[in-house]
Amino acid sequence: MSADDEWADHLVGERIRARRLSLDLTLRQLAARLGNGVTESQISRIEAGKGKPRGATLVCLAKAMRTTAIELATGRRGYCPFCGRGK
């Protein structure tokens, strides 16, 4: 994995963590909202930039936190065809 890929994973993790905290959710609460087998530990690794969410996991995270996968992945707002949300 290149340094650019590691940095991109880190930024995705930071955006996920920031969104979770803005909703005042614990890792446990977010994992419960997902209900698809993603554990607190996996979310923690993603937020720390040590793991990369698969596309389906990113969409589930976005839906659970009432945002879009595009916003979590890029930091940009807009319509997400995968989530069916956004402008």
N, C-alpha and C positions, 0 to 999 in steps of 0.2 A: 504494500500500500504506500502510495506516495505521500509526501508531507501535505500536499494540497488536499488529498482525499481525507487525511486525518483531520485537517483543519475544518473541512466541510462537515465531517461527522460531528466534530466538536460544536460547530455553530448550530447544527440541527438539534443536538442535545440541549444546548443552552436555550434555544427557542421553546423546546418542549418543556423544560423545567420552568422557564419564566411563565409560560401559559398555565401550567399546573399550579404554580404558586399564586398567580393572579386570581385563580378560581378558589384558592384556599383549600386545595386538595392535597392529601397525603399520598405517598406512593401506594399505600394499601387501598385507599379509596379509588384512585385512578385504575388500579389493576382490577378492582371489583366492578367498576363501570365498564371495563373492556369485556370481561366475561368470556374471553376467547383463549384462555390459557396463558396469556402473557403475565408473567409474575412481577412482583415488586422489584426483585433482583434484576430482571431484564430491563425494566424501565430505568432503574438506577444506572445500569451500565450504559444505556443509550444516552441518558442525560449527561453522563460523565464523558461522553465521546469515545467510550470503549467498545461500543457495539453499534451496529447500524440497523435501523428498523427496515424490515422488508416492506415492499410497497403496501401490502395488505395491512400490515401492522401500523404503518404510518397513517393510513386512511382510518383505521379503527381508533387510533390515538386522537386524530383530528376530530372525528365525530364525537368521541367521549368528552372532548374539551370544547365542543361547539366552535370549531374553527375549520380551516381547510388544510389538506395535506400540502397544498402548494405553499401556503403561508408558513407552515412548520418547516418545509424543506428549503424555502428560498427567502423567507422573511417578507415576501411581497403579498399584498392582498389582491384578490381577484377571484374569478369563478374557477372552481375546481371540478372538472368533469368526473373525477373519481369519487368525490364526496357529494356532488350535487349541491354545493353551497357556494356562497360568495356572490360577488356582483358580476 
